[in-house]
Amino acid sequence: MRKKLADFSIFVSHGLIIYVVFVILPILLCVYYSFTNFNPLYPSYKWVGLQNYMDLLKDNDFGHTIIVTCIIAFIVTIASNVLGLLSAMLVNVQSWIYNASRTIFFTPQVLSPVIVGFIWSIILTDDGVLNKVLDIFGLGGTSWLSNTDVVIYSICAVIIWQSMGFCTVVFLASLQSIPSDLYEAAKIDGCNRLQKFQHITFPLLAPGITINTVMLLISSFKVFDHVVVLTNGGPGTTTETISLKIINMGFVENQMGYASSMAVILFLLISVISVLVVTTLKRREVEY
């Protein structure tokens, strides 16, 4: 018994040490610095207590970044789930053509967000590919990345394009796990396709919806790479997200203590929303 316990401890210790050093310790340091006026350019700093958090309550710019981030998270989560489900139902057929289609749908997911941002920045510029195609139909001329009315939706579209592949794979796995007997029984009862989807497919997709929603919300609230490459928060601060604000405050303005308090707020915001979403969506999951 002792030998097994010793072997288990040795086996677990490596991963545990890495997790503590690269995950737990940075989080604790961030929380600690959030109560200080730490500036990396000055060796000395002092404890300021809750002052950083009090300043955040008065910071309209930070409030604006929360609104921008919530808008992106909401649009990306809903649209990616809907489009991912549609594409999963489309390729849920055993054929080499549909197998190739699955690869095509998932390809954007494996690309770096920076690469995706650069690709779409070329497409969405004023003289980019998209406007040239739209010019053929007399619809060109839109400034996708500089028009304050549409720029945030342009960023959402890029993120959706990349994240839709993940949703497709999850929904496809969920669809293939549904027993065919249920559809055969529904067919005998005279159910049409819409009724089958409403009473069988959609309820049994609940676990996949939970996974996709939580993962998309977490990634959307942390979105940084796409925004930096496409707009860098512009025009003005129209598309400045919380993560971008944290990076600018900490590494450009060197107010690391203030930036740490923003990071703590973001961590709490993601944690609370994730718990609420999981708790809510878990209630509609059914067993079969």
Order of alpha helices (4+ residues) and beta strands (2+ residues): alpha-alpha-alpha-alpha-alpha-alpha-alpha-alpha-alpha-alpha-alpha-alpha-alpha-alpha
